[in-house]
Amino acid sequence: MSFDAASVAFREAMTETRIYLASGQRSGERDYDKEASLARFWLKASSESRRHAKRLSDVCLEMSNYWACPSDNPFEHSQEILDSIEIIFNKDREGREIMMRESKKNEGVV
């Protein structure tokens, strides 16, 4: 599992979550099949990132568990969910360090 695969899986889960939340806010209707699909996207992101960023992987697993069985209406918490995703991706020190290290490897600096 490469860093690129982990990054793609995370971004895909993040994008699909944003699309679903925006769509649900407009329609007001939940789509349980889509929520199950989001659980699988986040599970894949967790699995792909486990080797590269354990903390990020753990949070992705939490997101997977949430979407597998949300106890309340996710549209009521859309902004909180999106904010959490952004914080995880943009401000996680471990993730930044890994991205910098991988970038240097790809450039042949390391």
TORPA-4810 file (N, C-alpha, C, O; in nm, 3 decimals):
<nodes>
NODE_1_0.083_-0.117_0.000_0.000_0.000_0.000_0.088_0.125_0.000_0.166_0.148_0.093_M
NODE_2_0.075_0.201_-0.102_0.159_0.318_-0.117_0.096_0.441_-0.053_-0.023_0.445_-0.024_S
NODE_3_0.180_0.540_-0.033_0.131_0.667_0.017_0.029_0.726_-0.079_-0.072_0.781_-0.038_F
NODE_4_0.057_0.713_-0.209_-0.036_0.765_-0.311_-0.172_0.698_-0.298_-0.275_0.766_-0.307_D
NODE_5_-0.175_0.566_-0.278_-0.302_0.495_-0.263_-0.376_0.542_-0.139_-0.498_0.558_-0.141_A
NODE_6_-0.302_0.565_-0.031_-0.364_0.615_0.092_-0.422_0.754_0.071_-0.533_0.783_0.116_A
NODE_7_-0.347_0.839_0.004_-0.393_0.975_-0.022_-0.517_0.975_-0.110_-0.613_1.048_-0.084_S
NODE_8_-0.515_0.893_-0.215_-0.631_0.885_-0.305_-0.753_0.833_-0.230_-0.862_0.887_-0.245_V
NODE_9_-0.736_0.729_-0.148_-0.848_0.672_-0.074_-0.907_0.774_0.023_-1.029_0.785_0.036_A
NODE_10_-0.821_0.849_0.090_-0.869_0.951_0.183_-0.944_1.061_0.110_-1.054_1.099_0.151_F
NODE_11_-0.887_1.110_0.003_-0.952_1.218_-0.073_-1.084_1.172_-0.133_-1.180_1.250_-0.141_R
NODE_12_-1.090_1.047_-0.176_-1.214_0.994_-0.231_-1.322_0.987_-0.122_-1.437_1.025_-0.146_E
NODE_13_-1.286_0.939_-0.004_-1.382_0.933_0.106_-1.428_1.073_0.144_-1.547_1.095_0.169_A
NODE_14_-1.335_1.165_0.149_-1.367_1.303_0.184_-1.461_1.364_0.079_-1.559_1.429_0.115_M
NODE_15_-1.431_1.346_-0.048_-1.513_1.402_-0.156_-1.652_1.341_-0.156_-1.752_1.413_-0.166_T
NODE_16_-1.661_1.209_-0.145_-1.791_1.143_-0.144_-1.876_1.188_-0.025_-1.997_1.202_-0.036_E
NODE_17_-1.810_1.211_0.089_-1.882_1.259_0.208_-1.936_1.400_0.184_-2.051_1.428_0.217_T
NODE_18_-1.853_1.486_0.128_-1.898_1.623_0.098_-2.017_1.621_0.001_-2.115_1.693_0.021_R
NODE_19_-2.007_1.540_-0.103_-2.116_1.532_-0.202_-2.244_1.486_-0.135_-2.351_1.544_-0.157_I
NODE_20_-2.235_1.382_-0.053_-2.354_1.329_0.013_-2.416_1.431_0.107_-2.538_1.450_0.109_Y
NODE_21_-2.333_1.497_0.186_-2.386_1.595_0.280_-2.452_1.712_0.208_-2.558_1.760_0.249_L
NODE_22_-2.391_1.758_0.101_-2.450_1.870_0.025_-2.583_1.826_-0.038_-2.681_1.901_-0.034_A
NODE_23_-2.585_1.708_-0.094_-2.707_1.657_-0.156_-2.818_1.640_-0.052_-2.934_1.674_-0.076_S
NODE_24_-2.781_1.587_0.062_-2.880_1.565_0.168_-2.933_1.693_0.227_-3.049_1.701_0.267_G
NODE_25_-2.849_1.794_0.234_-2.895_1.923_0.285_-2.998_1.983_0.191_-3.093_2.048_0.235_Q
NODE_26_-2.979_1.960_0.061_-3.076_2.013_-0.036_-3.208_1.936_-0.030_-3.316_1.995_-0.027_R
NODE_27_-3.199_1.805_-0.029_-3.319_1.722_-0.037_-3.381_1.694_0.100_-3.502_1.676_0.112_S
NODE_28_-3.297_1.692_0.203_-3.347_1.660_0.336_-3.371_1.511_0.357_-3.420_1.471_0.463_G
NODE_29_-3.337_1.430_0.259_-3.362_1.286_0.269_-3.232_1.209_0.283_-3.133_1.236_0.214_E
NODE_30_-3.235_1.112_0.372_-3.119_1.025_0.391_-3.121_0.913_0.289_-3.227_0.869_0.244_R
NODE_31_-3.002_0.870_0.253_-2.986_0.757_0.160_-2.900_0.654_0.232_-2.778_0.666_0.239_D
NODE_32_-2.967_0.551_0.286_-2.897_0.454_0.368_-2.795_0.372_0.287_-2.693_0.330_0.341_Y
NODE_33_-2.823_0.350_0.159_-2.726_0.281_0.074_-2.600_0.366_0.057_-2.489_0.314_0.059_D
NODE_34_-2.618_0.496_0.040_-2.504_0.586_0.025_-2.425_0.593_0.156_-2.302_0.600_0.153_K
NODE_35_-2.495_0.592_0.269_-2.426_0.595_0.397_-2.342_0.468_0.415_-2.231_0.473_0.468_E
NODE_36_-2.395_0.354_0.370_-2.318_0.229_0.375_-2.196_0.238_0.283_-2.088_0.189_0.317_A
NODE_37_-2.214_0.301_0.168_-2.104_0.321_0.076_-1.996_0.410_0.138_-1.877_0.384_0.123_S
NODE_38_-2.038_0.515_0.208_-1.942_0.603_0.276_-1.865_0.526_0.382_-1.745_0.548_0.400_L
NODE_39_-1.932_0.436_0.453_-1.863_0.354_0.553_-1.752_0.273_0.486_-1.643_0.259_0.542_A
NODE_40_-1.779_0.220_0.367_-1.677_0.143_0.295_-1.564_0.233_0.244_-1.447_0.193_0.248_R
NODE_41_-1.596_0.353_0.196_-1.492_0.447_0.152_-1.397_0.479_0.267_-1.275_0.475_0.251_F
NODE_42_-1.453_0.510_0.384_-1.370_0.546_0.499_-1.292_0.425_0.550_-1.179_0.441_0.598_W
NODE_43_-1.350_0.305_0.542_-1.278_0.185_0.582_-1.158_0.162_0.490_-1.049_0.127_0.536_L
NODE_44_-1.178_0.183_0.361_-1.067_0.170_0.266_-0.959_0.274_0.297_-0.840_0.242_0.296_K
NODE_45_-0.999_0.397_0.324_-0.902_0.501_0.357_-0.825_0.463_0.483_-0.704_0.487_0.491_A
NODE_46_-0.893_0.405_0.581_-0.826_0.361_0.703_-0.724_0.253_0.672_-0.610_0.259_0.718_S
NODE_47_-0.766_0.156_0.596_-0.677_0.045_0.561_-0.555_0.091_0.482_-0.443_0.049_0.509_S
NODE_48_-0.578_0.177_0.384_-0.469_0.224_0.297_-0.370_0.313_0.373_-0.251_0.315_0.340_E
NODE_49_-0.418_0.385_0.473_-0.329_0.479_0.543_-0.265_0.420_0.668_-0.179_0.484_0.729_S
NODE_50_-0.305_0.301_0.708_-0.256_0.240_0.832_-0.102_0.239_0.839_-0.044_0.273_0.942_R
NODE_51_-0.039_0.201_0.733_0.107_0.189_0.730_0.176_0.326_0.734_0.288_0.337_0.783_R
NODE_52_0.111_0.427_0.684_0.174_0.558_0.667_0.139_0.657_0.777_0.221_0.743_0.812_H
NODE_53_0.020_0.647_0.831_-0.025_0.747_0.929_-0.129_0.682_1.020_-0.249_0.687_0.991_A
NODE_54_-0.083_0.622_1.129_-0.174_0.547_1.216_-0.285_0.634_1.273_-0.401_0.593_1.278_K
NODE_55_-0.251_0.754_1.315_-0.353_0.843_1.373_-0.462_0.875_1.271_-0.581_0.869_1.302_R
NODE_56_-0.422_0.907_1.150_-0.518_0.934_1.044_-0.601_0.810_1.016_-0.722_0.819_0.996_L
NODE_57_-0.536_0.695_1.013_-0.606_0.569_0.990_-0.712_0.544_1.097_-0.823_0.501_1.066_S
NODE_58_-0.678_0.571_1.222_-0.773_0.552_1.332_-0.894_0.642_1.317_-1.007_0.600_1.341_D
NODE_59_-0.871_0.766_1.276_-0.982_0.860_1.260_-1.070_0.817_1.141_-1.192_0.828_1.147_V
NODE_60_-1.007_0.770_1.034_-1.084_0.720_0.920_-1.171_0.602_0.962_-1.285_0.589_0.918_C
NODE_61_-1.118_0.516_1.048_-1.195_0.403_1.098_-1.314_0.452_1.181_-1.423_0.395_1.172_L
NODE_62_-1.294_0.556_1.259_-1.405_0.614_1.335_-1.514_0.667_1.240_-1.633_0.649_1.265_E
NODE_63_-1.471_0.732_1.132_-1.568_0.782_1.033_-1.642_0.665_0.969_-1.763_0.674_0.947_M
NODE_64_-1.572_0.556_0.941_-1.636_0.439_0.884_-1.742_0.385_0.980_-1.854_0.354_0.939_S
NODE_65_-1.705_0.374_1.105_-1.800_0.325_1.205_-1.922_0.417_1.216_-2.035_0.371_1.230_N
NODE_66_-1.897_0.548_1.210_-2.009_0.643_1.215_-2.106_0.620_1.100_-2.227_0.609_1.121_Y
NODE_67_-2.053_0.612_0.977_-2.140_0.599_0.860_-2.205_0.461_0.852_-2.309_0.445_0.788_W
NODE_68_-2.145_0.361_0.915_-2.204_0.227_0.914_-2.336_0.226_0.991_-2.426_0.147_0.960_A
NODE_69_-2.347_0.313_1.090_-2.470_0.315_1.170_-2.486_0.450_1.239_-2.475_0.458_1.361_C
NODE_70_-2.512_0.556_1.161_-2.528_0.687_1.226_-2.652_0.687_1.315_-2.761_0.647_1.273_P
NODE_71_-2.633_0.731_1.438_-2.744_0.728_1.534_-2.838_0.847_1.520_-2.949_0.846_1.573_S
NODE_72_-2.793_0.949_1.450_-2.879_1.066_1.431_-2.869_1.112_1.286_-2.797_1.053_1.206_D
NODE_73_-2.940_1.215_1.255_-2.942_1.266_1.119_-2.810_1.337_1.088_-2.780_1.440_1.148_N
NODE_74_-2.730_1.282_0.995_-2.600_1.343_0.967_-2.609_1.484_0.910_-2.514_1.562_0.921_P
NODE_75_-2.723_1.517_0.848_-2.736_1.651_0.789_-2.743_1.759_0.895_-2.712_1.875_0.868_F
NODE_76_-2.783_1.721_1.016_-2.785_1.817_1.126_-2.644_1.848_1.176_-2.622_1.947_1.246_E
NODE_77_-2.548_1.764_1.139_-2.410_1.780_1.185_-2.313_1.793_1.068_-2.193_1.769_1.084_H
NODE_78_-2.363_1.830_0.953_-2.280_1.836_0.832_-2.155_1.920_0.850_-2.046_1.875_0.816_S
NODE_79_-2.170_2.039_0.903_-2.054_2.127_0.916_-1.953_2.070_1.014_-1.833_2.081_0.991_Q
NODE_80_-2.000_2.011_1.121_-1.908_1.950_1.218_-1.830_1.836_1.153_-1.709_1.824_1.175_E
NODE_81_-1.897_1.755_1.074_-1.831_1.643_1.006_-1.727_1.697_0.909_-1.613_1.649_0.907_I
NODE_82_-1.765_1.794_0.829_-1.672_1.850_0.731_-1.554_1.920_0.799_-1.440_1.907_0.754_L
NODE_83_-1.581_1.992_0.906_-1.473_2.058_0.980_-1.375_1.955_1.035_-1.254_1.976_1.031_D
NODE_84_-1.427_1.846_1.087_-1.342_1.740_1.142_-1.252_1.682_1.034_-1.133_1.658_1.058_S
NODE_85_-1.308_1.660_0.918_-1.230_1.604_0.807_-1.118_1.701_0.768_-1.004_1.659_0.748_I
NODE_86_-1.150_1.827_0.757_-1.049_1.927_0.719_-0.938_1.936_0.823_-0.820_1.943_0.788_E
NODE_87_-0.975_1.935_0.949_-0.875_1.943_1.056_-0.784_1.822_1.051_-0.662_1.834_1.063_I
NODE_88_-0.843_1.705_1.034_-0.765_1.582_1.028_-0.664_1.592_0.915_-0.545_1.564_0.935_I
NODE_89_-0.709_1.630_0.799_-0.623_1.629_0.681_-0.521_1.743_0.682_-0.405_1.721_0.649_F
NODE_90_-0.562_1.861_0.719_-0.475_1.978_0.708_-0.386_2.005_0.828_-0.279_2.063_0.814_N
NODE_91_-0.429_1.963_0.945_-0.356_2.003_1.064_-0.293_1.887_1.140_-0.233_1.907_1.245_K
NODE_92_-0.307_1.766_1.088_-0.249_1.651_1.155_-0.098_1.650_1.128_-0.054_1.634_1.015_D
NODE_93_-0.021_1.667_1.234_0.125_1.677_1.221_0.185_1.551_1.160_0.273_1.559_1.075_R
NODE_94_0.138_1.437_1.204_0.190_1.311_1.151_0.167_1.303_1.000_0.256_1.263_0.924_E
NODE_95_0.047_1.340_0.957_0.016_1.337_0.814_0.103_1.432_0.734_0.149_1.397_0.625_G
NODE_96_0.126_1.553_0.788_0.212_1.650_0.718_0.354_1.599_0.706_0.417_1.611_0.601_R
NODE_97_0.405_1.541_0.814_0.541_1.489_0.812_0.555_1.378_0.708_0.654_1.372_0.636_E
NODE_98_0.457_1.292_0.702_0.461_1.183_0.605_0.453_1.238_0.463_0.526_1.192_0.375_I
NODE_99_0.366_1.334_0.441_0.355_1.392_0.306_0.486_1.456_0.265_0.528_1.442_0.150_M
NODE_100_0.552_1.527_0.357_0.679_1.591_0.324_0.785_1.485_0.293_0.861_1.499_0.198_M
NODE_101_0.789_1.380_0.374_0.887_1.274_0.353_0.865_1.205_0.218_0.960_1.179_0.145_R
NODE_102_0.739_1.175_0.188_0.707_1.109_0.061_0.739_1.199_-0.058_0.786_1.152_-0.161_E
NODE_103_0.713_1.328_-0.044_0.745_1.422_-0.152_0.894_1.422_-0.180_0.936_1.421_-0.296_S
NODE_104_0.974_1.423_-0.074_1.119_1.421_-0.091_1.165_1.292_-0.157_1.255_1.293_-0.242_K
NODE_105_1.104_1.179_-0.119_1.138_1.052_-0.182_1.108_1.056_-0.332_1.188_1.012_-0.414_K
NODE_106_0.991_1.109_-0.365_0.949_1.116_-0.505_1.041_1.208_-0.585_1.061_1.187_-0.705_N
NODE_107_1.098_1.309_-0.519_1.189_1.400_-0.586_1.333_1.350_-0.583_1.421_1.411_-0.643_E
NODE_108_1.357_1.238_-0.512_1.490_1.183_-0.502_1.580_1.255_-0.405_1.703_1.243_-0.414_G
NODE_109_1.523_1.331_-0.312_1.602_1.409_-0.217_1.651_1.322_-0.103_1.761_1.343_-0.052_V
NODE_110_1.571_1.224_-0.060_1.607_1.141_0.054_1.700_1.031_0.014_1.741_0.951_0.098_V
</nodes>
